[in-house]
């Protein structure tokens, strides 16, 4: 009888440890819609999914393809509002998020990235050549 009770208790804690205490660093997706310079503003959205689901949005970083140099950094937020768009706003936008869990099975957890293309003139003003 004691052995059966022990098995039930052990089985209960095994179940609880598997399902109740599971934590994951957030997987992050960045959503953006390509635009043109005729649109003055655009939003870049950061969506995080992890356990626990309380997130700290750390930073936004803007980089060019093939180059790790950070062109601009912005304060962390769920939505990055970009104003006065020019072609130079094109590039990768990376959102970094933390939920207090320092380990994950996914090596890319905690950061998401998307490419924004702002189509238009390379310069803010048109130049007429005669």
MIKEKOL-131068 format. One record per residue (C-alpha): residue in one letter; z, y, x; residue number from 0. Coordinates in Angstrom, 2 decimals. Layout:
a,Z,Y,X,NUM
...
! end
This chain:
x,0.00,0.00,0.00,0
x,0.89,2.44,2.77,1
x,-2.34,1.63,4.57,2
x,-4.41,2.39,1.43,3
x,-2.62,5.74,0.95,4
x,-3.22,6.63,4.59,5
x,-6.94,5.88,4.20,6
x,-7.15,8.16,1.15,7
x,-5.39,11.03,2.96,8
x,-7.51,10.54,6.09,9
x,-10.67,10.38,3.99,10
x,-9.66,13.63,2.19,11
x,-9.10,15.54,5.45,12
x,-12.31,14.16,6.92,13
x,-14.16,15.49,3.83,14
x,-12.43,18.88,4.06,15
x,-13.16,19.23,7.77,16
x,-16.83,18.47,7.24,17
x,-17.46,20.80,4.33,18
x,-14.81,23.49,4.23,19
x,-14.71,24.67,7.82,20
x,-18.42,24.72,8.66,21
x,-19.46,28.07,10.18,22
x,-22.82,29.31,11.41,23
x,-23.92,32.38,13.27,24
x,-26.40,34.14,10.96,25
x,-30.08,33.38,10.83,26
x,-31.83,36.74,10.56,27
x,-35.17,37.63,8.97,28
x,-36.78,41.05,9.29,29
x,-39.15,42.16,6.53,30
x,-41.63,44.98,6.94,31
x,-44.93,46.04,5.38,32
x,-47.68,47.45,7.56,33
x,-48.55,51.03,6.72,34
x,-50.63,54.03,7.76,35
x,-49.83,57.47,9.12,36
x,-50.68,58.94,5.70,37
x,-47.45,57.36,4.47,38
x,-44.65,59.52,5.78,39
x,-41.89,56.88,5.64,40
x,-41.35,53.13,5.63,41
x,-38.36,50.80,5.52,42
x,-37.66,47.80,7.73,43
x,-35.22,45.34,6.13,44
x,-32.79,42.97,7.86,45
x,-31.69,39.86,5.91,46
x,-28.89,37.75,7.34,47
x,-27.78,34.29,6.15,48
x,-24.76,32.53,7.66,49
x,-21.23,31.28,7.03,50
x,-19.10,33.32,6.65,51
x,-21.37,35.80,4.88,52
x,-19.65,38.99,6.08,53
x,-22.01,40.70,8.52,54
x,-21.80,43.48,11.05,55
x,-25.22,45.01,11.66,56
x,-25.07,45.79,15.37,57
x,-28.34,47.50,16.31,58
x,-32.08,47.89,15.77,59
x,-34.40,47.79,18.80,60
x,-38.05,48.86,18.97,61
x,-40.26,47.20,21.63,62
x,-43.97,46.81,22.36,63
x,-45.65,43.37,22.32,64
x,-45.47,41.65,25.69,65
x,-42.84,44.05,27.04,66
x,-39.07,43.62,26.85,67
x,-38.47,47.32,27.51,68
x,-36.61,48.84,24.56,69
x,-38.45,51.99,23.49,70
x,-35.86,53.12,20.97,71
x,-32.52,51.92,19.65,72
x,-31.14,52.72,16.22,73
x,-27.66,52.16,14.76,74
x,-27.21,48.84,12.99,75
x,-27.81,48.74,9.24,76
x,-29.30,46.47,6.62,77
x,-32.25,48.86,6.14,78
x,-33.88,50.97,8.87,79
x,-35.58,54.08,7.43,80
x,-38.45,55.38,9.58,81
x,-39.73,58.92,8.93,82
x,-42.69,61.02,10.15,83
x,-44.70,57.93,11.03,84
x,-47.21,57.93,13.88,85
x,-49.06,55.10,15.61,86
x,-46.29,55.07,18.24,87
x,-43.93,53.56,15.63,88
x,-45.99,50.34,15.81,89
x,-44.33,47.44,17.58,90
x,-41.60,44.85,17.21,91
x,-38.36,45.74,15.44,92
x,-35.39,43.51,16.22,93
x,-32.24,43.49,14.09,94
x,-29.04,42.14,15.67,95
x,-26.30,40.84,13.36,96
x,-22.87,39.27,13.88,97
x,-20.52,37.45,11.51,98
x,-17.78,36.58,14.01,99
x,-19.12,33.09,14.80,100
x,-20.15,32.86,18.43,101
x,-22.00,29.53,18.40,102
x,-24.98,28.13,16.54,103
x,-27.35,25.20,16.65,104
x,-30.16,27.77,16.44,105
x,-30.67,29.54,19.81,106
x,-32.28,32.53,18.06,107
x,-29.41,33.05,15.62,108
x,-27.98,36.53,15.33,109
x,-31.31,38.29,15.77,110
x,-34.53,38.60,13.79,111
x,-37.79,40.31,14.63,112
x,-40.97,41.48,12.89,113
x,-44.04,43.47,13.89,114
x,-44.83,46.79,12.22,115
x,-48.36,48.19,12.44,116
x,-48.80,51.88,11.66,117
x,-52.54,52.46,11.44,118
x,-53.85,55.92,12.18,119
x,-54.71,58.33,14.94,120
x,-53.17,57.80,18.34,121
x,-52.13,61.42,18.40,122
x,-50.43,63.47,15.75,123
x,-53.23,66.07,15.69,124
x,-56.97,65.47,15.60,125
x,-58.94,66.89,18.54,126
x,-62.45,68.16,17.94,127
x,-64.89,67.80,20.83,128
x,-67.93,70.14,21.00,129
! end
